Amino acid sequence: MGRHEGLPVLLGCVETVDRTFGIHPRVSVGVHTEVGAKLWGAREALLSLLVDLQDGRPADEVRRERDRLNASLEQIYKAAPRTNAKAYAAAQRALKEAEELFFTDEELNKMLPKQLRTPLAHQP
């Protein structure tokens, strides 16, 4: 897996959840906040795994932890409130037309912990 391959997927998932979960009147804002906090924790754990891998942690350990985190994410998504049709359509438009989940190399680099960032040539 390349240096930046897993990060956009995770961040894309977080962004999609953020954009698609419409607040349903029967679902409290607290439930959405709790899901967001859990997703943020998973994001941070995955970033830490990238640092651990860079620092020489054995790949087998990193894979086991990644698999554990993926199972945890699955449970978070299963317990999360469902979106409504209007929010789903808006997210679909954003993904197809505005390409909102596409990141430049520079944007991806800024999302990484400092020790994992790479120098990027600035183009005019």
C-alpha positions in Angstrom: 0.0 0.0 0.0 1.4 3.4 -1.0 2.1 6.1 1.5 -1.1 8.0 1.0 -3.6 5.3 -0.2 -5.3 4.5 3.0 -5.7 8.0 4.3 -7.9 9.4 1.5 -10.2 6.5 1.9 -10.6 7.0 5.6 -10.9 10.8 5.3 -13.4 10.3 2.5 -15.5 8.1 4.7 -15.5 10.6 7.5 -16.3 13.4 5.0 -19.2 11.4 3.5 -20.6 10.7 6.9 -20.4 14.3 7.7 -22.1 15.4 4.5 -24.8 12.6 4.3 -26.2 12.3 7.8 -29.2 14.6 7.7 -30.5 15.4 11.2 -33.7 13.4 11.4 -36.2 15.0 13.8 -36.5 11.7 15.8 -32.7 11.4 16.1 -31.0 13.6 18.6 -28.0 15.7 17.7 -26.1 13.9 20.5 -26.2 10.6 18.6 -24.7 12.3 15.5 -22.1 13.9 17.7 -21.2 10.6 19.3 -20.8 8.9 15.9 -18.6 11.8 14.7 -16.4 11.5 17.8 -16.0 7.8 17.3 -15.1 8.3 13.7 -12.6 11.0 14.6 -11.0 8.5 17.1 -10.7 5.9 14.4 -9.1 8.4 12.0 -6.5 9.4 14.7 -5.8 5.7 15.4 -5.2 5.0 11.7 -2.9 8.0 11.4 -1.0 6.7 14.4 -0.6 3.4 12.6 0.9 5.2 9.7 3.5 6.8 12.1 4.1 3.4 13.7 4.7 1.8 10.4 7.1 4.6 9.4 8.9 4.2 12.7 9.5 0.5 12.1 6.6 -1.3 13.8 6.3 -4.7 12.2 3.9 -4.8 9.3 2.1 -7.9 10.8 1.3 -5.9 14.0 0.1 -2.9 11.9 -2.2 -5.2 9.8 -3.7 -6.8 12.9 -4.4 -3.4 14.4 -5.8 -2.1 11.1 -8.1 -5.1 10.9 -9.3 -4.4 14.5 -9.9 -0.8 13.7 -11.8 -1.7 10.5 -14.1 -4.1 12.5 -14.6 -1.2 15.0 -15.5 1.1 12.1 -18.0 -1.4 10.8 -19.7 -1.4 14.2 -19.8 2.4 14.4 -21.4 2.6 10.9 -24.0 -0.1 11.9 -25.0 1.8 15.0 -25.1 5.2 13.3 -28.4 6.9 12.4 -29.5 6.5 8.8 -29.5 9.4 6.5 -32.6 10.6 4.7 -33.2 10.7 0.9 -32.6 14.4 0.6 -29.2 14.2 2.3 -28.3 11.2 0.3 -29.1 12.9 -3.0 -27.1 16.0 -1.9 -24.1 13.9 -1.1 -24.4 12.0 -4.3 -24.4 15.3 -6.3 -21.4 16.6 -4.3 -19.4 13.4 -5.1 -20.3 13.2 -8.7 -20.4 16.9 -9.8 -18.3 18.8 -7.4 -15.7 16.0 -6.8 -15.7 17.0 -3.2 -13.8 14.0 -2.0 -10.8 14.5 -4.3 -7.7 15.8 -2.6 -4.5 17.3 -4.1 -1.2 15.9 -3.0 -0.6 19.1 -1.1 -3.9 18.7 0.8 -3.1 15.1 1.6 0.3 16.0 2.8 -1.1 18.6 5.2 -3.4 16.0 6.7 -0.5 13.7 7.7 1.5 14.0 10.9 4.6 16.2 10.4 7.0 13.3 10.5 5.2 11.6 7.5 4.9 14.7 5.3 7.0 14.9 2.2 8.4 18.0 0.6 6.3 18.9 -2.4 7.5 21.1 -5.2 5.3 24.1 -5.6 4.1 24.6 -9.1 3.1 28.0 -10.4 
